[in-house]
């Protein structure tokens, strides 16, 4: 069975951080977009899908502090938006009480070279 039968863009796997220092990274292929949190309809979460180097698709359903980590990564990259084609890495770096704290890095996509 091919890996894409376990994970595809239409039905990505949900990224789950089970242990401290768990990390996911790959190229952004969908999103990011704010969606209604399926666990609490009064809140929104940031949904972003990446494809890793094995071809698996992973969806981040960013709650709590993770959107802040992604925001900080975009600012550190010197850009004002996160784009499809960029590279995103997210790692669980510490725990504060019941909250997981994440660190992220973002590299924007390479500009498309024109054919002038």
PAKENU-290602 format. One record per atom (N, C-alpha, C): residue number from 1; residue in one letter; x, y, z. Coordinates in pm, 1 decimal. Layout:
# residues N
+-----+---------+----------+----------+----------+
| num | residuo |        x |        y |        z |
+-----+---------+----------+----------+----------+
| NUM |       A |        X |        Y |        Z |
...
+-----+---------+----------+----------+----------+
//
This chain:
# residues 116
+-----+---------+----------+----------+----------+
| num | residuo |        x |        y |        z |
+-----+---------+----------+----------+----------+
|   1 |       X |     84.9 |   -117.1 |      0.0 |
|   1 |       X |      0.0 |      0.0 |      0.0 |
|   1 |       X |     89.7 |    123.7 |      0.0 |
|   2 |       X |     60.6 |    219.6 |    -85.0 |
|   2 |       X |    138.3 |    342.8 |    -96.7 |
|   2 |       X |    104.1 |    437.9 |     18.4 |
|   3 |       X |    202.7 |    519.8 |     55.3 |
|   3 |       X |    183.2 |    615.4 |    164.0 |
|   3 |       X |     66.8 |    709.4 |    138.6 |
|   4 |       X |     45.4 |    748.8 |     11.0 |
|   4 |       X |    -61.1 |    844.3 |    -16.6 |
|   4 |       X |   -200.0 |    785.9 |      6.9 |
|   5 |       X |   -208.1 |    656.0 |     31.0 |
|   5 |       X |   -336.1 |    597.5 |     67.3 |
|   5 |       X |   -365.3 |    617.1 |    216.6 |
|   6 |       X |   -263.5 |    651.0 |    293.3 |
|   6 |       X |   -280.4 |    680.5 |    435.0 |
|   6 |       X |   -304.4 |    829.1 |    458.5 |
|   7 |       X |   -260.6 |    911.0 |    364.6 |
|   7 |       X |   -262.5 |   1054.6 |    383.4 |
|   7 |       X |   -262.3 |   1121.6 |    247.1 |
|   8 |       X |   -355.3 |   1213.7 |    225.8 |
|   8 |       X |   -356.8 |   1289.7 |    101.2 |
|   8 |       X |   -407.9 |   1429.9 |    131.4 |
|   9 |       X |   -402.9 |   1517.9 |     33.5 |
|   9 |       X |   -440.6 |   1656.3 |     56.7 |
|   9 |       X |   -586.1 |   1669.4 |    100.2 |
|  10 |       X |   -673.5 |   1587.5 |     44.2 |
|  10 |       X |   -814.9 |   1593.9 |     81.0 |
|  10 |       X |   -839.9 |   1539.4 |    220.9 |
|  11 |       X |   -753.6 |   1448.9 |    266.9 |
|  11 |       X |   -771.5 |   1387.4 |    397.9 |
|  11 |       X |   -635.4 |   1370.8 |    466.4 |
|  12 |       X |   -577.1 |   1484.3 |    510.5 |
|  12 |       X |   -445.5 |   1475.5 |    575.3 |
|  12 |       X |   -455.5 |   1412.6 |    714.1 |
|  13 |       X |   -343.4 |   1362.9 |    761.4 |
|  13 |       X |   -336.2 |   1314.1 |    899.7 |
|  13 |       X |   -329.8 |   1434.7 |    992.1 |
|  14 |       X |   -381.4 |   1423.2 |   1111.0 |
|  14 |       X |   -375.9 |   1531.6 |   1209.0 |
|  14 |       X |   -241.8 |   1521.5 |   1282.7 |
|  15 |       X |   -166.8 |   1630.3 |   1284.8 |
|  15 |       X |    -40.2 |   1633.9 |   1357.1 |
|  15 |       X |    -69.4 |   1630.9 |   1506.6 |
|  16 |       X |    -14.9 |   1531.7 |   1574.4 |
|  16 |       X |    -35.3 |   1516.3 |   1717.6 |
|  16 |       X |    101.6 |   1519.7 |   1785.8 |
|  17 |       X |    115.2 |   1607.1 |   1882.7 |
|  17 |       X |    239.0 |   1620.5 |   1957.3 |
|  17 |       X |    221.8 |   1543.9 |   2088.1 |
|  18 |       X |    276.4 |   1421.7 |   2095.1 |
|  18 |       X |    256.6 |   1336.2 |   2211.5 |
|  18 |       X |    366.6 |   1351.2 |   2315.3 |
|  19 |       X |    487.8 |   1380.7 |   2270.1 |
|  19 |       X |    601.2 |   1391.1 |   2360.9 |
|  19 |       X |    675.2 |   1521.5 |   2337.8 |
|  20 |       X |    734.9 |   1572.6 |   2443.2 |
|  20 |       X |    816.1 |   1692.4 |   2434.2 |
|  20 |       X |    921.1 |   1675.2 |   2324.2 |
|  21 |       X |    938.1 |   1776.9 |   2243.6 |
|  21 |       X |   1031.1 |   1783.3 |   2130.0 |
|  21 |       X |    980.9 |   1708.4 |   2006.3 |
|  22 |       X |    855.4 |   1663.1 |   2007.1 |
|  22 |       X |    797.3 |   1613.7 |   1881.8 |
|  22 |       X |    797.9 |   1729.5 |   1782.8 |
|  23 |       X |    822.2 |   1697.4 |   1656.3 |
|  23 |       X |    840.1 |   1801.2 |   1555.9 |
|  23 |       X |    782.4 |   1754.4 |   1421.8 |
|  24 |       X |    723.9 |   1847.0 |   1350.3 |
|  24 |       X |    676.8 |   1822.6 |   1213.4 |
|  24 |       X |    732.9 |   1933.8 |   1126.2 |
|  25 |       X |    768.5 |   1898.9 |   1002.7 |
|  25 |       X |    811.2 |   2002.8 |    910.0 |
|  25 |       X |    782.9 |   1959.1 |    768.1 |
|  26 |       X |    759.9 |   2058.7 |    683.9 |
|  26 |       X |    733.1 |   2030.5 |    544.1 |
|  26 |       X |    689.5 |   2155.7 |    470.9 |
|  27 |       X |    650.5 |   2136.2 |    347.6 |
|  27 |       X |    607.6 |   2245.2 |    261.0 |
|  27 |       X |    457.5 |   2267.0 |    278.9 |
|  28 |       X |    417.7 |   2391.3 |    295.2 |
|  28 |       X |    276.7 |   2425.2 |    310.6 |
|  28 |       X |    205.1 |   2401.0 |    178.6 |
|  29 |       X |     99.6 |   2320.5 |    183.2 |
|  29 |       X |     24.4 |   2288.3 |     62.1 |
|  29 |       X |   -120.5 |   2335.4 |     67.3 |
|  30 |       X |   -166.3 |   2377.4 |    186.1 |
|  30 |       X |   -303.7 |   2426.5 |    198.5 |
|  30 |       X |   -312.2 |   2516.5 |    320.5 |
|  31 |       X |   -389.7 |   2623.9 |    305.5 |
|  31 |       X |   -408.2 |   2716.8 |    416.0 |
|  31 |       X |   -297.9 |   2819.8 |    415.5 |
|  32 |       X |   -273.7 |   2880.5 |    524.0 |
|  32 |       X |   -346.8 |   2868.8 |    648.9 |
|  32 |       X |   -480.3 |   2940.8 |    640.2 |
|  33 |       X |   -571.7 |   2896.0 |    721.9 |
|  33 |       X |   -703.1 |   2960.2 |    727.7 |
|  33 |       X |   -761.3 |   2943.8 |    866.3 |
|  34 |       X |   -837.5 |   3042.0 |    908.0 |
|  34 |       X |   -907.5 |   3034.8 |   1036.2 |
|  34 |       X |  -1037.4 |   2960.5 |   1013.4 |
|  35 |       X |  -1062.0 |   2857.5 |   1095.4 |
|  35 |       X |  -1185.4 |   2779.6 |   1085.8 |
|  35 |       X |  -1248.0 |   2770.0 |   1225.4 |
|  36 |       X |  -1375.5 |   2736.2 |   1229.3 |
|  36 |       X |  -1443.7 |   2716.4 |   1356.4 |
|  36 |       X |  -1387.4 |   2592.1 |   1423.8 |
|  37 |       X |  -1353.3 |   2606.0 |   1549.4 |
|  37 |       X |  -1297.8 |   2495.4 |   1626.2 |
|  37 |       X |  -1406.2 |   2389.0 |   1644.0 |
|  38 |       X |  -1382.5 |   2266.4 |   1596.8 |
|  38 |       X |  -1484.7 |   2162.7 |   1610.5 |
|  38 |       X |  -1511.2 |   2123.0 |   1756.0 |
|  39 |       X |  -1419.3 |   2156.8 |   1847.4 |
|  39 |       X |  -1439.7 |   2125.1 |   1988.8 |
|  39 |       X |  -1509.6 |   2236.9 |   2064.9 |
|  40 |       X |  -1511.8 |   2357.9 |   2006.9 |
|  40 |       X |  -1575.0 |   2472.4 |   2072.6 |
|  40 |       X |  -1615.9 |   2572.7 |   1965.1 |
|  41 |       X |  -1742.5 |   2571.0 |   1925.4 |
|  41 |       X |  -1789.3 |   2653.5 |   1813.5 |
|  41 |       X |  -1779.3 |   2803.6 |   1840.1 |
|  42 |       X |  -1751.2 |   2843.9 |   1963.6 |
|  42 |       X |  -1734.6 |   2985.2 |   1995.1 |
|  42 |       X |  -1592.3 |   3033.1 |   1965.8 |
|  43 |       X |  -1502.5 |   2940.5 |   1929.7 |
|  43 |       X |  -1362.2 |   2975.4 |   1904.4 |
|  43 |       X |  -1322.3 |   2937.8 |   1762.8 |
|  44 |       X |  -1209.8 |   2995.6 |   1719.3 |
|  44 |       X |  -1151.7 |   2960.6 |   1590.0 |
|  44 |       X |  -1014.5 |   2898.8 |   1612.5 |
|  45 |       X |   -970.7 |   2821.0 |   1516.5 |
|  45 |       X |   -835.1 |   2768.9 |   1518.5 |
|  45 |       X |   -772.6 |   2787.1 |   1381.8 |
|  46 |       X |   -641.3 |   2785.0 |   1379.8 |
|  46 |       X |   -566.4 |   2804.5 |   1256.1 |
|  46 |       X |   -536.2 |   2668.1 |   1196.0 |
|  47 |       X |   -586.2 |   2642.6 |   1075.6 |
|  47 |       X |   -562.8 |   2514.5 |   1007.5 |
|  47 |       X |   -463.5 |   2535.5 |    894.6 |
|  48 |       X |   -356.8 |   2457.6 |    897.2 |
|  48 |       X |   -253.2 |   2461.4 |    794.4 |
|  48 |       X |   -216.1 |   2317.9 |    761.5 |
|  49 |       X |   -194.5 |   2287.6 |    633.2 |
|  49 |       X |   -156.1 |   2152.7 |    591.5 |
|  49 |       X |    -18.1 |   2159.3 |    526.4 |
|  50 |       X |     71.0 |   2069.7 |    571.0 |
|  50 |       X |    203.4 |   2058.4 |    510.5 |
|  50 |       X |    218.3 |   1919.8 |    449.1 |
|  51 |       X |    316.4 |   1908.8 |    359.4 |
|  51 |       X |    355.7 |   1778.2 |    305.8 |
|  51 |       X |    501.3 |   1756.5 |    345.7 |
|  52 |       X |    528.7 |   1645.7 |    415.2 |
|  52 |       X |    665.7 |   1620.2 |    459.8 |
|  52 |       X |    748.2 |   1556.1 |    348.7 |
|  53 |       X |    874.4 |   1530.3 |    378.0 |
|  53 |       X |    965.0 |   1477.8 |    274.8 |
|  53 |       X |    936.1 |   1332.8 |    236.8 |
|  54 |       X |    846.8 |   1266.5 |    310.3 |
|  54 |       X |    805.6 |   1130.4 |    272.8 |
|  54 |       X |    678.8 |   1130.2 |    187.5 |
|  55 |       X |    621.1 |   1250.8 |    168.6 |
|  55 |       X |    499.3 |   1261.0 |     90.0 |
|  55 |       X |    372.7 |   1258.5 |    172.1 |
|  56 |       X |    384.2 |   1248.2 |    305.4 |
|  56 |       X |    265.8 |   1247.3 |    390.7 |
|  56 |       X |    215.7 |   1389.6 |    413.1 |
|  57 |       X |     85.0 |   1402.7 |    420.4 |
|  57 |       X |     20.9 |   1531.2 |    447.2 |
|  57 |       X |    -17.7 |   1536.6 |    594.2 |
|  58 |       X |     11.5 |   1650.1 |    658.7 |
|  58 |       X |    -17.6 |   1669.6 |    800.3 |
|  58 |       X |    -95.1 |   1798.1 |    818.5 |
|  59 |       X |   -205.1 |   1791.2 |    892.2 |
|  59 |       X |   -284.5 |   1910.0 |    922.0 |
|  59 |       X |   -254.9 |   1955.2 |   1064.1 |
|  60 |       X |   -224.1 |   2083.4 |   1078.0 |
|  60 |       X |   -209.6 |   2144.8 |   1210.0 |
|  60 |       X |   -341.6 |   2212.5 |   1241.8 |
|  61 |       X |   -398.5 |   2178.6 |   1354.0 |
|  61 |       X |   -519.5 |   2242.6 |   1403.0 |
|  61 |       X |   -474.5 |   2326.4 |   1522.2 |
|  62 |       X |   -424.3 |   2445.3 |   1493.9 |
|  62 |       X |   -352.2 |   2525.4 |   1592.2 |
|  62 |       X |   -445.5 |   2596.8 |   1688.3 |
|  63 |       X |   -433.2 |   2558.3 |   1813.0 |
|  63 |       X |   -506.5 |   2620.3 |   1923.5 |
|  63 |       X |   -404.3 |   2679.1 |   2019.5 |
|  64 |       X |   -450.1 |   2734.9 |   2125.0 |
|  64 |       X |   -371.3 |   2788.5 |   2236.7 |
|  64 |       X |   -253.0 |   2870.0 |   2186.8 |
|  65 |       X |   -131.5 |   2825.6 |   2212.8 |
|  65 |       X |    -12.8 |   2904.9 |   2185.0 |
|  65 |       X |     45.3 |   2881.0 |   2046.3 |
|  66 |       X |      7.5 |   2774.4 |   1977.2 |
|  66 |       X |     67.4 |   2743.2 |   1847.1 |
|  66 |       X |     49.8 |   2855.6 |   1744.2 |
|  67 |       X |    -66.2 |   2919.8 |   1731.3 |
|  67 |       X |    -75.0 |   3030.6 |   1635.6 |
|  67 |       X |     25.0 |   3142.7 |   1665.9 |
|  68 |       X |     52.7 |   3166.3 |   1795.1 |
|  68 |       X |    152.1 |   3267.3 |   1831.5 |
|  68 |       X |    291.1 |   3226.8 |   1781.8 |
|  69 |       X |    324.1 |   3099.8 |   1795.5 |
|  69 |       X |    454.1 |   3050.9 |   1748.6 |
|  69 |       X |    466.2 |   3066.2 |   1597.2 |
|  70 |       X |    358.9 |   3037.7 |   1525.3 |
|  70 |       X |    360.9 |   3053.0 |   1379.2 |
|  70 |       X |    373.8 |   3200.6 |   1343.0 |
|  71 |       X |    299.6 |   3286.1 |   1411.1 |
|  71 |       X |    309.1 |   3430.5 |   1388.0 |
|  71 |       X |    453.2 |   3478.8 |   1409.4 |
|  72 |       X |    513.1 |   3438.8 |   1520.7 |
|  72 |       X |    651.3 |   3479.3 |   1549.9 |
|  72 |       X |    747.4 |   3430.5 |   1442.1 |
|  73 |       X |    724.5 |   3310.9 |   1389.8 |
|  73 |       X |    810.4 |   3256.5 |   1284.4 |
|  73 |       X |    798.9 |   3337.4 |   1155.2 |
|  74 |       X |    677.8 |   3380.6 |   1122.7 |
|  74 |       X |    656.7 |   3461.5 |   1001.9 |
|  74 |       X |    725.7 |   3597.2 |   1018.1 |
|  75 |       X |    710.7 |   3658.6 |   1135.1 |
|  75 |       X |    777.3 |   3786.6 |   1161.2 |
|  75 |       X |    928.9 |   3769.9 |   1153.0 |
|  76 |       X |    982.6 |   3662.9 |   1212.9 |
|  76 |       X |   1126.8 |   3637.6 |   1210.8 |
|  76 |       X |   1178.2 |   3615.3 |   1068.9 |
|  77 |       X |   1091.9 |   3563.7 |    981.1 |
|  77 |       X |   1130.9 |   3541.4 |    841.3 |
|  77 |       X |   1132.4 |   3672.0 |    761.2 |
|  78 |       X |   1081.1 |   3778.6 |    821.8 |
|  78 |       X |   1083.6 |   3909.2 |    755.5 |
|  78 |       X |    976.3 |   3927.2 |    650.1 |
|  79 |       X |    867.7 |   3852.1 |    662.3 |
|  79 |       X |    757.1 |   3864.2 |    567.1 |
|  79 |       X |    629.8 |   3895.5 |    645.1 |
|  80 |       X |    524.1 |   3928.3 |    571.3 |
|  80 |       X |    399.6 |   3963.1 |    640.6 |
|  80 |       X |    286.8 |   3865.3 |    615.7 |
|  81 |       X |    319.1 |   3750.6 |    555.4 |
|  81 |       X |    215.9 |   3647.8 |    537.7 |
|  81 |       X |    280.1 |   3511.2 |    521.8 |
|  82 |       X |    201.6 |   3410.1 |    552.2 |
|  82 |       X |    244.6 |   3272.0 |    534.1 |
|  82 |       X |    179.1 |   3222.9 |    405.7 |
|  83 |       X |    258.0 |   3158.2 |    320.2 |
|  83 |       X |    209.1 |   3123.4 |    186.7 |
|  83 |       X |    226.0 |   2975.6 |    155.2 |
|  84 |       X |    138.7 |   2926.7 |     68.9 |
|  84 |       X |    155.5 |   2793.0 |     12.4 |
|  84 |       X |    289.8 |   2791.7 |    -59.1 |
|  85 |       X |    365.8 |   2685.1 |    -39.5 |
|  85 |       X |    498.6 |   2673.3 |    -99.0 |
|  85 |       X |    609.8 |   2706.5 |     -0.6 |
|  86 |       X |    574.0 |   2773.7 |    108.9 |
|  86 |       X |    672.2 |   2801.6 |    212.7 |
|  86 |       X |    697.5 |   2677.2 |    296.2 |
|  87 |       X |    803.8 |   2679.9 |    373.6 |
|  87 |       X |    839.8 |   2566.2 |    458.5 |
|  87 |       X |    809.5 |   2602.0 |    603.8 |
|  88 |       X |    739.0 |   2512.5 |    673.5 |
|  88 |       X |    700.7 |   2535.1 |    811.9 |
|  88 |       X |    749.0 |   2419.2 |    897.3 |
|  89 |       X |    808.1 |   2453.5 |   1011.3 |
|  89 |       X |    847.9 |   2353.1 |   1109.4 |
|  89 |       X |    790.8 |   2395.5 |   1243.4 |
|  90 |       X |    727.6 |   2301.6 |   1313.1 |
|  90 |       X |    669.7 |   2328.6 |   1444.5 |
|  90 |       X |    717.7 |   2220.2 |   1540.6 |
|  91 |       X |    763.6 |   2265.1 |   1658.1 |
|  91 |       X |    814.5 |   2173.0 |   1760.0 |
|  91 |       X |    753.7 |   2207.7 |   1895.0 |
|  92 |       X |    717.1 |   2105.7 |   1971.2 |
|  92 |       X |    672.3 |   2124.0 |   2109.2 |
|  92 |       X |    798.4 |   2137.0 |   2193.5 |
|  93 |       X |    819.0 |   2256.3 |   2252.4 |
|  93 |       X |    945.7 |   2283.8 |   2320.7 |
|  93 |       X |    937.7 |   2285.2 |   2472.9 |
|  94 |       X |    820.3 |   2308.2 |   2530.2 |
|  94 |       X |    807.5 |   2304.7 |   2675.3 |
|  94 |       X |    660.5 |   2299.5 |   2713.4 |
|  95 |       X |    637.6 |   2277.0 |   2842.2 |
|  95 |       X |    502.9 |   2275.5 |   2896.2 |
|  95 |       X |    496.2 |   2376.3 |   3009.9 |
|  96 |       X |    390.9 |   2457.9 |   3008.8 |
|  96 |       X |    365.3 |   2552.6 |   3117.3 |
|  96 |       X |    227.5 |   2520.9 |   3173.5 |
|  97 |       X |    225.3 |   2456.9 |   3287.4 |
|  97 |       X |     97.9 |   2411.8 |   3342.4 |
|  97 |       X |     39.5 |   2305.4 |   3251.7 |
|  98 |       X |    -81.3 |   2329.2 |   3201.9 |
|  98 |       X |   -145.1 |   2235.6 |   3108.2 |
|  98 |       X |   -126.5 |   2277.8 |   2962.8 |
|  99 |       X |    -48.3 |   2382.3 |   2938.8 |
|  99 |       X |    -33.7 |   2436.4 |   2803.8 |
|  99 |       X |     96.7 |   2390.0 |   2739.0 |
| 100 |       X |     86.0 |   2335.7 |   2619.3 |
| 100 |       X |    204.2 |   2303.4 |   2540.7 |
| 100 |       X |    254.1 |   2431.4 |   2475.7 |
| 101 |       X |    384.5 |   2451.2 |   2480.9 |
| 101 |       X |    446.6 |   2568.7 |   2419.3 |
| 101 |       X |    523.5 |   2521.1 |   2297.1 |
| 102 |       X |    501.1 |   2590.8 |   2185.1 |
| 102 |       X |    560.6 |   2551.4 |   2058.4 |
| 102 |       X |    657.6 |   2657.4 |   2009.2 |
| 103 |       X |    753.2 |   2612.3 |   1929.5 |
| 103 |       X |    841.1 |   2701.5 |   1854.8 |
| 103 |       X |    822.6 |   2665.2 |   1708.3 |
| 104 |       X |    827.9 |   2765.1 |   1623.6 |
| 104 |       X |    810.0 |   2741.1 |   1480.1 |
| 104 |       X |    914.6 |   2818.7 |   1402.0 |
| 105 |       X |    946.5 |   2766.7 |   1285.4 |
| 105 |       X |   1028.2 |   2840.6 |   1189.1 |
| 105 |       X |    954.3 |   2838.1 |   1056.6 |
| 106 |       X |    967.0 |   2946.1 |    984.2 |
| 106 |       X |    900.1 |   2958.6 |    854.6 |
| 106 |       X |   1000.1 |   3013.7 |    754.2 |
| 107 |       X |   1004.2 |   2951.7 |    638.5 |
| 107 |       X |   1084.8 |   2999.8 |    526.7 |
| 107 |       X |    989.5 |   3023.0 |    410.6 |
| 108 |       X |    981.8 |   3147.9 |    360.8 |
| 108 |       X |    889.2 |   3174.9 |    250.9 |
| 108 |       X |    930.2 |   3099.2 |    124.5 |
| 109 |       X |    834.9 |   3080.6 |     33.7 |
| 109 |       X |    869.7 |   3013.7 |    -92.4 |
| 109 |       X |    965.5 |   3100.4 |   -173.0 |
| 110 |       X |   1043.6 |   3035.7 |   -255.0 |
| 110 |       X |   1134.1 |   3107.4 |   -345.1 |
| 110 |       X |   1050.0 |   3186.3 |   -444.8 |
| 111 |       X |   1090.1 |   3309.7 |   -474.0 |
| 111 |       X |   1014.6 |   3385.9 |   -575.1 |
| 111 |       X |   1022.4 |   3315.5 |   -711.3 |
| 112 |       X |    913.9 |   3325.1 |   -784.6 |
| 112 |       X |    910.0 |   3268.0 |   -919.2 |
| 112 |       X |    990.3 |   3358.4 |  -1011.5 |
| 113 |       X |   1084.4 |   3299.2 |  -1080.8 |
| 113 |       X |   1169.4 |   3377.9 |  -1170.3 |
| 113 |       X |   1096.2 |   3399.3 |  -1302.6 |
| 114 |       X |   1088.5 |   3524.1 |  -1342.9 |
| 114 |       X |   1022.2 |   3558.9 |  -1468.3 |
| 114 |       X |   1107.0 |   3523.4 |  -1588.3 |
| 115 |       X |   1045.2 |   3521.9 |  -1702.4 |
| 115 |       X |   1116.2 |   3488.8 |  -1827.5 |
| 115 |       X |   1115.9 |   3609.5 |  -1919.0 |
| 116 |       X |   1175.3 |   3718.0 |  -1870.1 |
| 116 |       X |   1180.6 |   3839.5 |  -1951.5 |
| 116 |       X |   1297.1 |   3837.1 |  -2044.8 |
+-----+---------+----------+----------+----------+
//
